[in-house]
Amino acid sequence: MSTYTNPTCKTGSTLVKSRCQCKTAKKTAKKDKYQEHWALVKGQYSSNKPSDNQLKVRRRRIDQVYSLYDKIKKLDKSIPNPKKWRYPPEYCYNIQLQNMIKDMQTELKDNLKDKIKN
């Protein structure tokens, strides 16, 4: 009597039971919605080539810009979409993104005050 054991697969693979062989999952290309290729060029986003941590901060800041845009859009329908701005957030320097967030936070606060007054 022999005991049967299932074959083991490498990490990232799944067992195809009908054929008793391992199938590697295909990696799908991730859509580059933050224009990472632009930011990776030295001097574009920061003076040096950004590190992985800097790119995570960049993504978080861009997300924050779009989040603030959504909140402002609820109060002021005339604000254009950030993708149509002269400098879209995906193509802004680090300092530009920081200033954009500050300005949008101020605008949101002002719009909320105006709404409360009216």
Secondary structure, DSSP 8 states (H G I E B T S, - for coil): ----------TTEEEETTTTEEEE--------TT-HHHHTSTTTSSSS---HHHHHHHHHHHHHHHHHHHHHHHH-TT---GGGSSS-GGG--HHHHHHHHHHHHHHHHHHHHHHHH-
